[in-house]
Amino acid sequence: MSDFYNRFDTETLGERHADPYRSVFQVDRDRVLYSAAFRRLQNKTQVFKSGAHDFYRTRLTHSLEVAQIGRSIVNYINKTRFAYAAVDSDLVEGICLAHDLGNPPYGHAGEAMLNDLMKDAGGFEGNAQTLKIISEQLHEDPEGNSGMKPSRAFLDGILKYKILWSDSNKKGKFLYDNQRIYLDYVNGGRGQFGDRSLECQIMNWADDVAYSLHDLSNGYLAGFITRRDVEKWAAAQILGPAEQQDLETVLKKLGHREDFDRFLASRAGKFIEGLQVRDREHPLAALSNRYRYEIVVDEEVRRENALYKRLAVDIIFRSPQLEQLEFKGRYILKRLFETYLQGGPKDFSLNASILPAALREKIRQNAEDDYVAIARRICDHIAEQTDISLPRIYKRLFDPDYGSFYDLV
């Protein structure tokens, strides 16, 4: 670990054993990599249903790709800005691997549905759920110890949003109200700041690069991104000269899969190198280099990246096929939640007999008469399911011809 980081950065959220062979940040990364929460991402949707085809990306493969892009960005800025290994690549890799841990089944549609179902109980947000998993749930043991006890730099690196639910518009992009303690922790008790750390900015840009290009790749393989569809889309848009030129390049590469794959790979390289690091003024700059610097993405690169995201959203995500799948996912989430917990804060009933035994026991011990606490427990349980396990639970409860006594819920 370089002297870019100090004791403030490496302090951990709770005491953990020192490792003589790994740095604090390597331990952070490994605790994510070898967790059940990370493995579950293999059966969570990225764009198309997990398991539909071998070549479609899942949240797991997406996270691995974001991690590699993040490391490449670190290598680039260390060579071009610092001329030594200043920014820690293990730290950034771990943050990238963890960034989607809190995503529920059915992607952003599932996230929005759970947020609506939790409107009277503190909301639901994927980034807030990631923070909860990292700080409270990962590696839980029989003695009651829980959370991965991350370093301050790692914990800060996953915090894309630093506004609490009560202070937000409650439609998304927030942390849960009881997570204020983590905001106080990452800022060392020196006040509340909405700015992202340098490593969080790197993760966020790596995520943008990955899904702007890889969604196009998935869409191409699934038959959504075709010359005809792109031309039809472009005809309905108001595009500037640079955007028109970018689309012309895309159209030329659509004839052969190998050409299109090489084109996307070249864009990834351009986006990784299309940024610079600059100094910034920040109240924490004197305390940590993570706030002394920030990344700035070149305007041309940001524009091209935004164009590809628009293309994917309009042609793929707003297609009837994807809308239908999202509708089904929202329906399953809503019906399960409202079957488990009926009514609202003032008049509710819990269908405890059909809950998994471990969840029922947690509710019995901690939250029998508290609607908000019960709702959160049930939301956590549903959110950790996958696009495979959740429909299985649904069918076991509602399909008369499915399941037997010996099937596992």
C-alpha positions as CSV (number, residue, x, y, z in Angstrom):
1,M,0.0,0.0,0.0
2,S,1.4,3.4,-1.0
3,D,1.7,6.5,1.2
4,F,-1.2,7.9,-0.7
5,Y,-3.3,6.5,2.2
6,N,-3.0,7.2,5.9
7,R,-4.4,5.7,9.1
8,F,-7.6,7.7,8.7
9,D,-8.2,5.8,5.4
10,T,-7.3,2.4,6.6
11,E,-9.1,2.5,10.0
12,T,-11.8,-0.2,10.0
13,L,-15.4,-0.2,11.1
14,G,-14.9,-2.5,14.1
15,E,-11.8,-4.4,15.2
16,R,-10.6,-7.2,13.0
17,H,-7.5,-9.4,13.0
18,A,-4.4,-8.1,11.4
19,D,-3.2,-10.0,8.3
20,P,0.6,-10.2,7.9
21,Y,0.3,-11.1,4.2
22,R,-2.5,-8.9,2.9
23,S,-3.1,-5.2,3.1
24,V,-6.2,-3.8,4.7
25,F,-7.7,-3.1,1.2
26,Q,-6.8,-6.6,-0.1
27,V,-8.8,-8.1,2.9
28,D,-11.7,-5.8,2.1
29,R,-11.7,-7.0,-1.5
30,D,-11.4,-10.7,-0.5
31,R,-14.2,-10.5,2.0
32,V,-16.5,-9.3,-0.8
33,L,-15.2,-11.8,-3.4
34,Y,-15.7,-14.9,-1.2
35,S,-19.1,-13.9,0.2
36,A,-22.5,-15.5,-0.5
37,A,-23.9,-12.1,-1.4
38,F,-21.4,-11.8,-4.2
39,R,-22.1,-15.3,-5.5
40,R,-25.9,-14.6,-5.6
41,L,-25.2,-12.0,-8.3
42,Q,-24.7,-14.9,-10.8
43,N,-28.5,-15.3,-10.8
44,K,-29.5,-11.7,-10.9
45,T,-30.5,-9.9,-14.0
46,Q,-28.2,-7.4,-15.8
47,V,-30.4,-6.9,-18.9
48,F,-31.8,-10.3,-19.9
49,K,-32.9,-13.1,-17.7
50,S,-30.1,-14.9,-16.0
51,G,-29.5,-18.3,-17.6
52,A,-31.4,-17.4,-20.8
53,H,-28.2,-17.8,-22.8
54,D,-24.6,-18.5,-21.9
55,F,-23.3,-15.3,-23.4
56,Y,-25.6,-12.8,-21.6
57,R,-24.2,-10.9,-18.7
58,T,-25.4,-11.2,-15.2
59,R,-24.8,-8.9,-12.3
60,L,-21.9,-11.1,-11.4
61,T,-20.1,-10.9,-14.8
62,H,-21.0,-7.2,-14.9
63,S,-19.3,-6.7,-11.5
64,L,-16.2,-8.5,-12.6
65,E,-16.0,-6.4,-15.7
66,V,-16.5,-3.2,-13.8
67,A,-13.7,-4.3,-11.4
68,Q,-11.3,-4.9,-14.3
69,I,-12.2,-1.5,-15.9
70,G,-11.7,0.1,-12.5
71,R,-8.2,-1.4,-12.2
72,S,-7.4,-0.2,-15.7
73,I,-8.4,3.3,-14.8
74,V,-6.2,3.2,-11.7
75,N,-3.3,2.0,-13.8
76,Y,-3.8,4.8,-16.3
77,I,-4.1,7.6,-13.7
78,N,-1.2,6.3,-11.6
79,K,1.1,6.4,-14.7
80,T,-0.2,9.7,-16.2
81,R,-0.9,11.8,-13.1
82,F,1.1,10.4,-10.2
83,A,4.0,8.5,-11.9
84,Y,3.8,5.9,-9.1
85,A,1.3,3.4,-7.7
86,A,-0.6,6.0,-5.7
87,V,-4.3,5.0,-6.0
88,D,-4.7,1.5,-4.6
89,S,-6.0,-0.9,-7.3
90,D,-7.0,-3.5,-4.8
91,L,-9.2,-1.0,-3.0
92,V,-10.9,0.1,-6.3
93,E,-11.3,-3.5,-7.4
94,G,-13.1,-4.3,-4.1
95,I,-15.4,-1.3,-4.3
96,C,-16.3,-2.3,-7.9
97,L,-17.0,-5.9,-7.0
98,A,-19.3,-4.7,-4.2
99,H,-21.1,-1.9,-6.0
100,D,-24.2,-4.1,-7.0
101,L,-24.5,-6.3,-3.9
102,G,-27.7,-4.6,-2.9
103,N,-29.5,-5.0,-6.2
104,P,-32.7,-7.0,-5.8
105,P,-34.1,-9.4,-8.4
106,Y,-35.3,-7.9,-11.7
107,G,-32.9,-5.1,-11.7
108,H,-34.0,-1.4,-11.6
109,A,-37.7,-2.4,-12.0
110,G,-37.4,-4.6,-8.8
111,E,-35.6,-1.8,-7.0
112,A,-38.4,0.7,-7.8
113,M,-41.1,-1.8,-6.8
114,L,-39.5,-2.5,-3.4
115,N,-39.1,1.2,-2.8
116,D,-42.8,1.7,-3.4
117,L,-43.7,-1.2,-1.1
118,M,-41.4,0.3,1.6
119,K,-42.8,3.8,1.3
120,D,-44.1,3.7,4.9
121,A,-41.0,2.0,6.3
122,G,-38.0,3.9,5.1
123,G,-37.8,3.1,1.4
124,F,-35.5,0.8,-0.5
125,E,-32.5,1.7,-2.6
126,G,-29.8,-0.5,-4.1
127,N,-26.8,1.5,-2.9
128,A,-28.2,1.8,0.6
129,Q,-28.8,-1.9,0.6
130,T,-25.2,-2.5,-0.5
131,L,-24.1,-0.4,2.5
132,K,-26.3,-2.5,4.8
133,I,-24.9,-5.7,3.5
134,I,-21.3,-4.5,3.8
135,S,-21.7,-3.0,7.3
136,E,-24.3,-5.3,8.9
137,Q,-24.9,-8.6,7.1
138,L,-21.8,-9.9,5.4
139,H,-20.1,-12.8,7.3
140,E,-22.7,-12.9,10.1
141,D,-21.7,-15.6,12.7
142,P,-23.5,-17.4,15.5
143,E,-22.0,-15.0,18.1
144,G,-23.9,-12.1,16.6
145,N,-20.9,-10.5,14.9
146,S,-21.9,-9.2,11.5
147,G,-20.7,-7.0,8.7
148,M,-17.3,-7.3,7.0
149,K,-15.8,-4.5,9.2
150,P,-14.6,-2.5,6.1
151,S,-11.9,0.1,6.0
152,R,-13.1,3.7,6.0
153,A,-11.8,4.2,2.4
154,F,-13.6,1.1,1.2
155,L,-16.9,2.0,3.0
156,D,-16.7,5.6,1.6
157,G,-15.9,4.2,-1.9
158,I,-19.3,2.4,-2.2
159,L,-21.3,5.5,-1.1
160,K,-22.5,6.9,-4.4
161,Y,-25.3,8.8,-2.7
162,K,-24.9,10.7,0.6
163,I,-28.4,11.9,1.3
164,L,-30.8,10.2,3.7
165,W,-34.3,9.0,2.8
166,S,-36.1,11.6,4.9
167,D,-34.1,14.4,3.2
168,S,-34.7,13.1,-0.3
169,N,-37.6,13.0,-2.7
170,K,-38.0,9.3,-1.7
171,K,-38.0,8.2,-5.4
172,G,-34.4,6.7,-5.2
173,K,-30.8,7.8,-4.8
174,F,-30.7,7.8,-1.0
175,L,-29.4,6.0,2.1
176,Y,-31.6,4.7,4.9
177,D,-32.2,7.1,7.8
178,N,-30.5,4.8,10.3
179,Q,-27.3,4.8,8.1
180,R,-26.4,8.3,9.2
181,I,-23.9,6.8,11.5
182,Y,-21.9,5.6,8.5
183,L,-21.9,9.0,6.9
184,D,-20.5,10.4,10.2
185,Y,-17.9,7.6,10.2
186,V,-16.6,8.1,6.7
187,N,-16.3,11.8,7.3
188,G,-14.6,11.4,10.6
189,G,-17.4,13.2,12.4
190,R,-16.5,16.4,10.6
191,G,-19.9,17.1,9.1
192,Q,-22.0,15.9,6.2
193,F,-20.6,16.2,2.6
194,G,-22.4,14.9,-0.5
195,D,-19.2,14.6,-2.6
196,R,-17.9,11.3,-3.7
197,S,-14.4,10.1,-2.9
198,L,-11.8,9.6,-5.7
199,E,-12.2,5.8,-5.6
200,C,-16.0,6.1,-5.7
201,Q,-15.8,8.4,-8.8
202,I,-13.5,5.8,-10.4
203,M,-16.0,3.0,-9.6
204,N,-18.9,5.1,-10.9
205,W,-17.2,5.8,-14.2
206,A,-16.1,2.2,-14.6
207,D,-19.8,1.2,-14.1
208,D,-20.9,3.7,-16.7
209,V,-18.3,2.4,-19.2
210,A,-19.3,-1.2,-18.6
211,Y,-23.0,-0.9,-19.0
212,S,-23.0,1.7,-21.8
213,L,-21.0,-0.8,-24.0
214,H,-22.0,-4.2,-22.6
215,D,-25.7,-3.5,-22.8
216,L,-25.2,-2.8,-26.5
217,S,-23.3,-6.1,-26.8
218,N,-26.1,-8.0,-25.1
219,G,-28.7,-6.2,-27.2
220,Y,-26.8,-7.0,-30.4
221,L,-26.6,-10.7,-29.5
222,A,-30.3,-10.8,-28.6
223,G,-31.3,-9.2,-31.9
224,F,-32.4,-5.8,-30.5
225,I,-29.5,-3.7,-31.8
226,T,-29.7,-4.1,-35.6
227,R,-29.0,-1.7,-38.5
228,R,-32.7,-1.2,-39.1
229,D,-33.5,-0.5,-35.4
230,V,-30.6,1.9,-35.0
231,E,-31.5,3.8,-38.2
232,K,-35.1,4.0,-37.1
233,W,-34.1,5.3,-33.6
234,A,-31.7,7.9,-35.1
235,A,-34.4,9.2,-37.4
236,A,-36.5,10.1,-34.4
237,Q,-33.7,11.9,-32.5
238,I,-32.2,15.3,-32.6
239,L,-28.5,14.6,-32.9
240,G,-25.5,16.8,-33.2
241,P,-22.8,16.3,-35.9
242,A,-20.5,14.4,-33.5
243,E,-23.4,12.1,-32.4
244,Q,-24.3,11.5,-36.0
245,Q,-20.7,10.5,-36.8
246,D,-20.6,8.1,-33.8
247,L,-23.8,6.5,-34.9
248,E,-22.5,6.1,-38.5
249,T,-19.5,4.2,-37.0
250,V,-21.8,2.0,-35.0
251,L,-23.9,1.2,-38.2
252,K,-20.8,0.3,-40.1
253,K,-19.7,-2.2,-37.4
254,L,-23.1,-4.0,-37.1
255,G,-22.6,-6.2,-40.1
256,H,-20.3,-8.7,-38.4
257,R,-20.2,-9.7,-34.8
258,E,-16.4,-9.7,-34.6
259,D,-16.3,-6.1,-36.0
260,F,-18.8,-5.0,-33.5
261,D,-17.0,-6.7,-30.6
262,R,-13.7,-5.1,-31.6
263,F,-15.4,-1.7,-31.9
264,L,-16.9,-2.0,-28.4
265,A,-13.5,-3.0,-27.0
266,S,-11.8,0.0,-28.6
267,R,-14.5,2.3,-27.1
268,A,-13.7,0.8,-23.7
269,G,-10.1,1.8,-24.1
270,K,-11.0,5.3,-25.2
271,F,-13.3,5.8,-22.2
272,I,-10.7,4.5,-19.8
273,E,-8.1,6.9,-21.1
274,G,-10.6,9.8,-21.6
275,L,-10.2,11.3,-18.2
276,Q,-7.7,13.2,-16.1
277,V,-7.1,13.8,-12.4
278,R,-7.1,17.3,-11.0
279,D,-6.8,18.9,-7.5
280,R,-10.0,20.0,-5.8
281,E,-10.9,22.1,-2.8
282,H,-12.7,20.1,-0.2
283,P,-13.1,20.3,3.7
284,L,-11.5,16.7,3.9
285,A,-8.7,17.4,1.5
286,A,-6.1,18.0,4.3
287,L,-7.2,14.8,6.0
288,S,-7.2,12.4,3.0
289,N,-5.9,12.4,-0.5
290,R,-9.1,10.7,-1.5
291,Y,-10.7,14.2,-1.3
292,R,-7.7,16.1,-2.5
293,Y,-8.2,14.8,-6.0
294,E,-11.1,14.1,-8.4
295,I,-11.4,12.7,-11.9
296,V,-12.7,14.7,-14.8
297,V,-14.0,12.9,-17.9
298,D,-13.4,14.5,-21.2
299,E,-16.5,16.1,-22.6
300,E,-16.3,14.2,-25.9
301,V,-16.0,10.9,-24.1
302,R,-18.9,11.7,-21.8
303,R,-21.0,12.7,-24.7
304,E,-20.3,9.4,-26.6
305,N,-20.9,7.4,-23.5
306,A,-24.2,9.1,-22.9
307,L,-25.2,8.4,-26.6
308,Y,-24.7,4.7,-26.2
309,K,-26.7,4.6,-22.9
310,R,-29.6,6.4,-24.7
311,L,-29.4,3.9,-27.5
312,A,-29.6,1.0,-25.1
313,V,-32.4,2.4,-23.0
314,D,-34.6,3.4,-25.9
315,I,-34.2,0.3,-28.1
316,I,-33.7,-2.5,-25.5
317,F,-35.1,-1.4,-22.1
318,R,-38.2,0.3,-23.5
319,S,-39.0,-2.6,-25.9
320,P,-42.3,-4.5,-25.2
321,Q,-40.4,-7.7,-24.5
322,L,-38.3,-6.1,-21.6
323,E,-41.3,-4.1,-20.4
324,Q,-43.3,-7.3,-20.1
325,L,-40.5,-9.0,-18.1
326,E,-40.3,-6.1,-15.8
327,F,-44.0,-6.0,-15.3
328,K,-43.9,-9.7,-14.3
329,G,-41.1,-9.1,-11.9
330,R,-42.8,-6.2,-10.2
331,Y,-46.0,-8.2,-9.9
332,I,-44.1,-11.2,-8.2
333,L,-42.3,-8.9,-5.8
334,K,-45.5,-7.0,-4.9
335,R,-47.6,-10.1,-4.4
336,L,-45.0,-11.9,-2.2
337,F,-44.4,-8.8,0.0
338,E,-48.1,-8.2,0.5
339,T,-48.8,-11.9,1.2
340,Y,-46.1,-11.9,3.9
341,L,-47.1,-8.6,5.4
342,Q,-50.7,-7.3,5.0
343,G,-51.9,-3.8,5.8
344,G,-50.1,-0.7,6.8
345,P,-48.3,0.8,9.9
346,K,-51.4,1.3,11.9
347,D,-53.2,-1.9,11.1
348,F,-51.1,-4.8,9.8
349,S,-51.0,-8.6,10.1
350,L,-48.0,-10.8,9.5
351,N,-48.5,-14.2,7.7
352,A,-45.7,-15.6,9.9
353,S,-46.4,-19.3,9.3
354,I,-45.2,-19.2,5.7
355,L,-42.0,-17.3,6.3
356,P,-38.7,-19.2,6.4
357,A,-37.8,-20.3,9.9
358,A,-34.7,-18.1,10.2
359,L,-36.6,-15.0,9.1
360,R,-39.6,-15.8,11.4
361,E,-37.2,-16.2,14.4
362,K,-35.5,-12.8,13.7
363,I,-38.9,-11.1,13.6
364,R,-40.0,-12.9,16.8
365,Q,-36.9,-11.8,18.6
366,N,-36.7,-8.2,17.5
367,A,-39.7,-6.8,15.8
368,E,-43.0,-8.6,16.6
369,D,-45.0,-5.3,17.1
370,D,-43.0,-2.9,14.9
371,Y,-44.3,-2.5,11.4
372,V,-41.2,-0.7,10.1
373,A,-38.8,-3.3,11.5
374,I,-40.9,-6.2,10.2
375,A,-41.2,-4.6,6.8
376,R,-37.5,-4.1,6.6
377,R,-36.8,-7.7,7.6
378,I,-39.1,-9.0,4.8
379,C,-37.7,-6.5,2.3
380,D,-34.2,-7.7,3.1
381,H,-35.3,-11.3,2.6
382,I,-36.9,-10.6,-0.7
383,A,-34.1,-8.4,-2.0
384,E,-31.4,-11.1,-1.4
385,Q,-33.3,-13.6,-3.6
386,T,-32.4,-14.2,-7.2
387,D,-34.3,-14.2,-10.5
388,I,-34.3,-18.0,-10.0
389,S,-35.2,-18.5,-6.3
390,L,-37.9,-15.8,-6.2
391,P,-40.1,-17.3,-8.9
392,R,-39.7,-20.7,-7.2
393,I,-41.0,-19.3,-3.9
394,Y,-43.8,-17.6,-5.8
395,K,-44.8,-20.8,-7.6
396,R,-44.6,-22.8,-4.4
397,L,-47.1,-20.5,-2.7
398,F,-49.5,-19.8,-5.6
399,D,-49.2,-22.6,-8.2
400,P,-51.4,-25.6,-7.2
401,D,-49.4,-28.0,-9.3
402,Y,-45.9,-26.9,-8.1
403,G,-43.9,-28.2,-5.3
404,S,-44.0,-31.0,-2.7
405,F,-43.1,-31.4,0.9
406,Y,-39.6,-32.2,0.0
407,D,-38.9,-29.1,-2.1
408,L,-36.8,-26.4,-0.5
409,V,-38.2,-22.9,-0.4
